[in-house]
């Protein structure tokens, strides 16, 4: 069987609150680091979330 292209990643808040989202991305089509603006409930505002590895 073929290996899947979809990997799980962790989106870590840039506000340094320790809050993170876990999502999936296609590793072949988007090779760069993912960066999304999402809501951080600890900081209680929208901030940039950057991709990090799941340990």
Secondary structure, DSSP 8 states (H G I E B T S, - for coil): ----SEEEEEEEETTSS--EEEEEEETTT--S--EEEEEETTTTEEEEEEEE---
